[in-house]
Amino acid sequence: MLPDFPSLKAPVIEAFTKELRAAVNARPLLRALHREYHPEGRGFSAMGETDQAQVSRYRRVAMPATLHAEEIIKDGSEALLGKVNDLAAGMAEAIEKGIRERLDKAASEGSPGVHVLTQSPTTFDEYLEGLEKHEIPFDHEGRPHLPRLVHSDPSLEARMRQWFEDDTCRTKMNAFLHRKKAQFDARESDRKLAD
């Protein structure tokens, strides 16, 4: 049996993990997310709006991989790093699936800050139709808090920039926000009367 060579193995594993994380996080949906690394424990908790601790358990994301001794002897550490793209693609799909499931649940429960796009809008009108389903809150200065879009279409951001540079689209958006502001003011007025 060959010795373990921990001083050689640790840097190779660290390099592989770094490459794998970079490849997974390169996907548009995953690139947009805030990341925190917790090296210990089985979950994390945060205080919610109701001052109740909300606990979320970690989920393991793994992909099966096989590496034969002949490959390692022939290619060395390159054999391991050569598998990064295949593993990253599988892991990213699994992570995105989990995120979409959680966001779909949040959107179906009426979460105001999330708008999940199952199909990317091809026109500005389709984009507005999607936003129409949400109650849009406004701050005390009248600025809207639009829901965060969750999508996997890398070309959507470029299309949206074009839409918001177009005068017709901006006019439609202003009319939409004016109508949503009136709805928000009516809801707030009713809420204040109820209080």
N, C-alpha and C positions, 0 to 999 in steps of 0.2 A: 504494500500500500504506500502511496506517495504521501509526503508530508503536506500539511494544509497550506502553508505559505500565507499566513494572515497579513503580513506587511505588503504582499503583492495583491492579495485578493481584495482588501478593503478599498484601495484607490480605484480598482476596476469596477467594483460594485457602485462606488460613489459616482464615477463617470457615467456608468450605464443609467443609474437612477436620474442623474441630472439631464442626460439626453432624452430619456423617456418622458420626464416631466415637461421639458421644453416642447417636445413633439405633441404631447397630449394637449397642452395649454395653447397651442398654436391655432386650434379650431376657433372660429368666430364666437360661438356661444360661450365657450370656456374662457376665452381671452377676456371677455367682458366682465367676468365674475371677480368679486373680491375674494382673496385667498388668505386663509390663516392656517398655519401648520401647528398641530397639537401633537407632540411626540408621544404623549401618554394618554391613557384612559380609553373608555369605550364610547364617549360621547361628549357633548358640551351642552350648556344651558344658558339661557338668556332670559331677562325679565321681559314679559310681554306687556301689551297695553293694559291688561287687567291686573298688573302687578303679581302675576303668577309666574313661577319659573317654568319656562318651556324647555323641555329636554329633547334633544335630537341625538339619536344614536348614529355612530359611524356605520357606514356600509362598506364592506370590502369589495373592491373592484379588482378582478384578476383575470388574466388571460393564460390559457395553457400554452406552453412553449416547450419544444424539445430541442436539445443541442447534443449532437453526437460527438463522441471523443475524437473521431477522425477530423471533424470540422475544426475543433479546438486546436488539435495538433497542426493542422494545415494552415489555418488562418489566425490563430492566436486570439487576442481580445477582439479583433475585427469580426470574428464569427458571432460574438455576443452583440456587439454594437450594430451588426448588420440586421439583427432582428428587431431593432428599435421601432422602425416605421410600422411594421405589421402589428406589433404589440400595442403601439400607441394608437393606431387606428381602432383596434378592437376595444381598448380601454376607454378612448374618447367616446365611442358610440355608446358604451355601457353607461358612462357618466352622464352623457347628454340625455339618454333615455330616462335615467333616474331624475334628472333635473326637470325634464318635461313632465313626468308624472306628478312631481310635487307642484309644479307651476300650474298644470291643468287642474289639479285639485284646488289650489288656491284661487284660480280664476273661476272655477265652477262654484266655489263657496262665496263668490262676490268680493274677493280681495281687491281693493281699489287701486293698488299700485302696480298690478301686473296685467299685461296684455300679451297673451301667448298667440303667436302667429303659427298656425298649423300649415298655412299656405301663404306664401309671400305675396303681398299685394302688388299688382302690376300697374295700377293706376292710383292717382291721389284720391279719387273718389272711393276706391276700395279701402284705402287706408282710413279715410274718415268714417266709412261704414263700420269698420272694426272698433274705432274709438267711440262710436255712438253708443255702444253697449255699456259703456262705463259711466259712472257718476264721477265727474271731474271736480275735485276740490280746488279752491282758489285761496291764496293767502290774503292777509289784511290789506295788501296793496293791489289786489286784483290780478295777480299773476297766477296762471294755471299750474297745477301740478299734474302733468300728463302722466299716464301710466307708463311704466318701463316696458319697452318692447322686447320680447324674447323670440328670437328667430335664429335660423341657421343659414340664411341666405347671405353670402358675402357681398353680393351686388346691391342689396337693399339700401345700405347706408349711402352709397353713391347716388342711387335714384332719389332718395329722400332729400339729399342736398340739392339736386336739380329741381325737385318739386318746390322746395322752399325758396329757391331763387326766382321761380316763375311768379309773375304778378297775379295771374289768374288763381293759382293755387293759394297764394297768400291771402287773396280776397276771400276765397272759400273758407280758409282756416279762420280768418278773423270773424266771419259770419258764424261759423260753427262755435267758436269760443264765446262769442257774444250770447248765443242761444244757451250754451252750457252755463255761462255765468248767471243768466236769468234763472235757470233751473236751480243752481246752487243757492242763489239769494233767496228763492222761495223756500227751499228746504231749510235753510238757516233760520228764516223768519218763523217757520212752523216749529222748529226745534226750540227756539227761544220762547215762543208762546207756551210750549209744553212744559218748559222748565219753570 
